[in-house]
């Protein structure tokens, strides 16, 4: 069993580490390259399957699409990939 921990350095690592940037860029490129559709909702669903191992809810798809369209700094897909990689659901095992 893994120990539970909620210390700031863990979250800060994922927010600031260059390795996480690299993984986010690679994941965003993979989604665009491998997805059978150019539909952003399909890309969001594929990201959830890869990162979290489940289908997103309708609300999560809507939020993902909103974040993708409203991101004005950097590549929106890279930023969204980083967001999922920094999520509690990805970081912690129940």
Steps between C-alpha positions, in 0.01 A plus 500: 500500500628844407527765771265794469666839480382848417810714521560808289823378334309225319258744340775753429709232331227433247433869447863603446704199389643499146433127474127567539525758221665240278231240576223756441643594159539135401149413617345793312684398183384141544136603532510709183696233311306190607144622538275384218312830510577869490215553748632661820247309712646173372848625592383586852344154540818334372709696750279383785534140385880523480568705814221396736393167354134592467249683284434863594157618607308740280587781742871412479489506120326837506756639745785359292366662184460829682859488627632411154318786328572762767873433548689797363855415613691211345359188340156433651536121463834499681350708780199268523723192509697657785176576683394134487847383604483734802148394599438326831343209315828437316731563797324299772396138513198423717 
